[in-house]
Each structure stands twice: as C-alpha cells, then as structure tokens.
C-alpha cells in the first residue's frame, strides 16, 4: 500500500462520511445507519492488515525475495497508519474528558 493509496482511502472515507452526514441532515431527527463501533473496527483492521503486509515483506527480504525499498515503504506506511490511529484515540479520550468536566 503506497502513500497515495493511503491518502486515497482517507479521501474516500471522508467523502463517504460527508455523504452520510448530508443524508442524516436531510432525513431529520431519525437515527442514522452509521455504526461507530463498526467504523472503528474497520479502521483497526486496516492498521492490522498493513502491519501484516509489512511483516510479510520483511520476511520476504530475509528470504531474499523482496527488495529493501519495498520493506522500508511498507514499514513506513504501517507507522503512519498506527500514528494516525493513536492520534484519533488521543482525541477521542480528550473529548471524553472534556465532556466529563462539563457542569450539569
């Protein structure tokens, strides 16, 4: 997975979320069909999959079947995905703490 494909996936997910937000705004106060847990699960699975790809490329390099550039690229992509996930987690925790500090 290249950096451009990561960016492309991010843009596609953002467009999908924006489209869902528009449909929610048009439909009124009904409950949306968006499942936050499913969205988080798919994001985590994506990070795990990129980690597995990096691992398989590292093993391929050890066996002499992969190029060093491919391994470094896969590891860098996994690092970016993991850092993104950690940043999102930190923001969610920060938002939760801010909500908990609000007076009732």
PyMOL commands that set and color helices and strands:
alter all, ss='L'
color gray80, all
select helices_A, chain A and resi 3-27+36-62+68-101
alter helices_A, ss='H'
color red, helices_A
deselect
rebuild
show_as cartoon
